[in-house]
């Protein structure tokens, strides 16, 4: 089997808002396929997709378990932190136990981490 690419796909009630958020995070473009959108990053990769899930409500983390999440490694946590907040993310947990990551929630309620090298 030859894998040509991989994409993590998030469910969202508001596909447009969630797609715009991830496109801004990755500095990419939104490619629409009906009710499914894919983000194309400047390097040509397709890191994130968003599919329509009517009535989806945000996960109540940490009381509800997350089965998967996205780790986004950044070179400047202060700048990246402010950028994702400005884009509509919510900070859920700052550097737990001094670990090099913060936990956020996207506009549709999906937890993700901004990680950095200490």
N, C-alpha and C positions, 0 to 999 in steps of 0.2 A: 504494500500500500504506500502510495506517495501522497503525503498531505501537502497541499499547496498553500493553505492558509487556515487560520483559526479566528473565530469571532465569538466573543462573549455576548450573548443576547439577553437584554433585560426586558421584562414585562412592564407595561405602563398604561395607565388609563389615558393619559395625555401624551401621546406619542410625539407630538410636535415639541412640547416643552422638554421632555426627557432627551430627545434627539438634539435639540439646540444646546442643552447643557453639556452633553458629551462631546459634541462637535467643538464647542468652545474650549473644553478641557484639553482635547487633543489637537486643537488648532486645525481641525479638519473640516470637511464638507459633508453635508447630508445627502445621501442618495436614497430616493424613495422608490419603494416597490409596493404599491398599494398601501396597506396598513402597516407595513414593515419598513423600517429605515435602517440604513447602515451608515456608519461614519467612516469616511475614507480619510486617513491621516496624511500629512504632507509627504511621508515616505512611501505612500502607496498601500500601506497595510490597512486592514479593516478591523480595528481592535474591538469595536462595540457595535451591536445592533440593538434595535428597540422594536418590540412587537406589541401590537394592541392587545390589552387585557382589560376589557370593560369592568369598571367597578373595583379595580385593584386598589387596596388601601395600603399605606406605608406599614412596613414591618415595625413592630414595637421592640427594637433591639435595646438592651440585651435580654429582656424577658422572653422574647421569641428567638429561637435558634435560627442562625443563618447557615445554609448549606454550602454556599459559595459566595465569594465577594471578590472584588477587583482590588489589587494592590498597584498603585501608581507610584513609581519611584521618581522622585524629583531632586533637582540639584540645589534648590533654595526653598526650604520649607516655609519660611516667613512669607515669601512672595506667593508661592503656590497656595498656601493656606488662605490668604486674603482673596486670591483670584477665585477659588472655588466657592468661598462664601459670597462673593459678589455675583457669582453665577447662579446662586440659589441653593447651594449645599448648606447643610446644617451640621455643625460640629457636635458629635455625640460623645467623644472622649478624647482628651488631650494626653499624649504621651503616657499611656498607662505604665506605671512602674518604671518610668524612665526609658522605656523602649523607644526605638527610633521610628515611631509611626503615630499618626492621629487617625481616629475613626470619624467618618462623616456619613451623612445620608444625602443621596441625590434628591432632586425634586420629586421623583416618583416614589421615594422611600427606600431605595436600595443602598445598604451600607457599602462603603468602600474605604480604603485606607490611602493616605498619602504617606509614603515611606521615604526615608533618607539615610544616607550613610553618616553615622555619628563621627 
